[in-house]
């Protein structure tokens, strides 16, 4: 239950709400209710601290480009005015061309992984200058392009692979312990 934003954030904790088993309408209701409450509270206090980071995966489902959504307006409000109130929207989506253009336009920092050749030609990727568009089509797993307005050109970044297998098929060989080591 959300009583007061201060109570929710008082311990500086991270909250993760898993909604994968909810129907799409229920997901909209949960996201919309929480965002509306947080944004209203921030507007009333006028205090941008503590900062609230909202991470939404599959952002196009909540703010589709050419369709109506019951929470698109609150997401637009957060994208356009949220930073000044301390509400930061982080949207994840494989195809930015499917997200409401005003939300994409208000993103200060943009990170892309490998892009489809038709997707990279869309207007949402105009920030990829020079040969970065062509490179975005061929990026390897873990490599990304980072754009932020203080640096005139995008930057290539690489996330290291995990030092352990995350899937069974990534295990190169089975290692067994000799029987004599079981007696320690």
C-alpha positions as CSV (number, residue, x, y, z in Angstrom):
1,X,0.0,0.0,0.0
2,X,1.4,3.4,-1.0
3,X,0.7,5.8,1.9
4,X,3.4,8.4,1.4
5,X,6.3,8.6,-1.0
6,X,8.6,9.4,1.9
7,X,7.7,6.2,3.7
8,X,8.2,4.2,0.5
9,X,11.6,5.7,-0.2
10,X,12.8,6.4,3.4
11,X,15.2,3.4,3.5
12,X,16.6,4.1,0.0
13,X,15.6,0.7,-1.2
14,X,15.1,-0.8,-4.6
15,X,11.6,-2.1,-5.4
16,X,11.0,-4.6,-8.2
17,X,7.5,-5.4,-9.2
18,X,7.3,-8.5,-11.3
19,X,4.1,-8.4,-13.5
20,X,4.9,-11.1,-16.0
21,X,1.8,-13.2,-14.9
22,X,-0.6,-10.3,-15.0
23,X,-2.9,-9.6,-18.0
24,X,-1.8,-6.6,-20.1
25,X,-4.7,-4.5,-18.7
26,X,-3.7,-5.3,-15.1
27,X,-0.1,-4.4,-15.9
28,X,-1.3,-1.0,-17.2
29,X,-3.3,-0.5,-14.0
30,X,-0.4,-1.4,-11.7
31,X,2.2,0.8,-13.6
32,X,-0.3,3.7,-14.0
33,X,-1.3,3.6,-10.3
34,X,2.2,3.6,-9.0
35,X,3.5,6.3,-11.4
36,X,0.5,8.6,-10.8
37,X,1.0,8.3,-7.1
38,X,4.8,9.0,-7.3
39,X,4.4,11.8,-9.7
40,X,1.6,13.5,-7.7
41,X,3.6,13.3,-4.5
42,X,6.7,14.7,-6.2
43,X,4.6,17.6,-7.6
44,X,3.1,18.4,-4.2
45,X,6.5,18.4,-2.4
46,X,8.4,20.1,-5.2
47,X,11.5,18.2,-3.8
48,X,13.5,16.3,-6.4
49,X,15.2,14.2,-3.7
50,X,15.3,11.4,-3.3
51,X,15.4,10.6,-7.0
52,X,13.0,7.9,-8.2
53,X,14.2,5.8,-11.1
54,X,11.4,4.0,-13.0
55,X,12.5,1.2,-15.3
56,X,10.0,-0.1,-17.7
57,X,10.7,-3.0,-20.0
58,X,8.8,-3.2,-23.3
59,X,8.0,0.5,-23.1
60,X,6.1,0.4,-26.4
61,X,3.3,-1.6,-24.6
62,X,2.8,1.3,-22.2
63,X,3.4,4.2,-24.6
64,X,2.8,3.0,-28.2
65,X,3.6,5.3,-31.1
66,X,0.3,5.3,-33.0
67,X,-2.1,3.8,-30.5
68,X,-3.9,4.9,-27.4
69,X,-2.8,3.7,-24.0
70,X,-4.4,4.5,-20.6
71,X,-1.1,5.5,-19.1
72,X,0.6,7.2,-22.1
73,X,-0.2,10.7,-20.8
74,X,1.5,10.0,-17.4
75,X,4.6,8.6,-19.2
76,X,4.7,11.7,-21.4
77,X,4.5,13.9,-18.4
78,X,7.3,12.0,-16.7
79,X,9.4,12.1,-19.9
80,X,8.9,15.8,-20.3
81,X,8.9,17.1,-16.7
82,X,10.0,14.2,-14.6
83,X,13.7,15.0,-14.3
84,X,13.1,18.4,-12.7
85,X,10.9,16.6,-10.1
86,X,13.4,13.8,-9.5
87,X,11.5,11.1,-11.4
88,X,13.7,9.5,-14.0
89,X,12.1,7.2,-16.7
90,X,14.4,4.4,-18.0
91,X,12.6,2.7,-20.9
92,X,13.8,-0.5,-22.5
93,X,12.6,-1.5,-25.9
94,X,14.2,-3.3,-28.9
95,X,12.5,-1.0,-31.4
96,X,12.4,2.7,-30.4
97,X,10.4,3.4,-33.6
98,X,7.4,1.8,-31.8
99,X,7.5,4.2,-28.8
100,X,5.6,7.5,-28.6
101,X,8.1,10.0,-30.3
102,X,7.9,12.6,-27.6
103,X,9.1,10.1,-25.0
104,X,12.0,9.1,-27.2
105,X,12.8,12.8,-28.0
106,X,13.0,13.6,-24.3
107,X,15.6,10.9,-23.6
108,X,18.9,12.6,-22.8
109,X,20.9,9.4,-22.8
110,X,20.4,6.7,-25.4
111,X,21.9,3.2,-25.5
112,X,21.5,0.8,-28.4
113,X,22.6,-2.7,-29.0
114,X,22.5,-4.5,-32.3
115,X,19.8,-3.0,-34.6
116,X,17.8,-4.4,-37.5
117,X,18.7,-2.7,-40.8
118,X,15.2,-1.3,-41.3
119,X,15.0,-0.1,-37.6
120,X,18.3,1.8,-37.8
121,X,17.0,3.9,-40.7
122,X,14.1,5.3,-38.6
123,X,14.1,8.8,-37.3
124,X,14.6,7.7,-33.7
125,X,18.2,6.8,-34.5
126,X,19.3,10.1,-36.1
127,X,21.7,10.5,-33.2
128,X,23.8,7.7,-34.6
129,X,26.1,9.8,-36.8
130,X,28.6,8.8,-39.5
131,X,29.3,5.1,-39.7
132,X,27.6,4.4,-36.3
133,X,24.4,3.4,-38.1
134,X,26.2,0.8,-40.2
135,X,28.1,-0.4,-37.1
136,X,24.9,-0.8,-35.1
137,X,23.7,-3.5,-37.6
138,X,26.8,-5.6,-36.9
139,X,27.4,-5.2,-33.2
140,X,28.4,-8.3,-31.3
141,X,26.6,-9.5,-28.2
142,X,27.6,-7.3,-25.2
143,X,28.6,-4.3,-27.4
144,X,26.5,-1.2,-27.3
145,X,26.5,2.4,-28.5
146,X,26.0,5.1,-25.9
147,X,24.9,8.6,-26.8
148,X,24.7,11.5,-24.4
149,X,24.4,15.2,-25.4
150,X,27.7,16.4,-23.8
151,X,29.8,14.4,-26.2
152,X,29.2,15.1,-29.9
153,X,29.8,11.5,-31.1
154,X,28.4,8.2,-29.8
155,X,30.7,6.0,-27.8
156,X,31.1,2.3,-28.2
157,X,31.0,0.4,-24.9
158,X,31.4,-3.3,-24.2
159,X,29.9,-5.3,-21.3
160,X,32.1,-8.2,-20.3
161,X,30.6,-11.6,-20.5
162,X,29.9,-13.2,-17.1
163,X,32.9,-15.3,-15.9
164,X,30.5,-18.3,-15.4
165,X,28.0,-20.1,-17.5
166,X,24.5,-18.7,-17.3
167,X,22.9,-21.4,-19.4
168,X,23.5,-25.2,-19.6
169,X,24.6,-24.9,-23.2
170,X,27.3,-22.5,-22.3
171,X,29.1,-25.1,-20.2
172,X,32.1,-26.3,-22.3
173,X,32.9,-29.4,-20.3
174,X,31.6,-31.3,-17.3
175,X,34.2,-31.4,-14.5
176,X,34.0,-34.2,-12.1
177,X,35.8,-34.4,-8.7
178,X,38.0,-37.5,-8.2
179,X,36.7,-39.9,-5.6
180,X,39.7,-39.4,-3.3
181,X,38.8,-35.7,-2.8
182,X,35.4,-36.7,-1.2
183,X,37.1,-37.8,2.0
184,X,38.2,-34.4,3.3
